[in-house]
Amino acid sequence: MQTTNIQVRVESSLKSDAEQLFSDIGLDMPTAIRLFLESVHQYIERLHKI
């Protein structure tokens, strides 16, 4: 699987809060973002199958 980089600008407080939240549940930021993107992708695919 080929990968690519994504850059996103967010407020510093949002980044800090998200990093703490994800750390509390054993995730790092890249993994959490990847899970989010995969979830959205699967949701959209299911919508198109209806």
Contacts in CASP RR format, 6 or more apart in sequence:
PFRMAT RR
TARGET T0000
AUTHOR 0000-0000-0000
METHOD contacts of the structure
MODEL  1
MQTTNIQVRVESSLKSDAEQLFSDIGLDMPTAIRLFLESVHQYIERLHKI
6 33 0 8 1.000
15 29 0 8 1.000
18 29 0 8 1.000
18 32 0 8 1.000
19 29 0 8 1.000
22 28 0 8 1.000
22 29 0 8 1.000
22 31 0 8 1.000
22 32 0 8 1.000
27 35 0 8 1.000
END
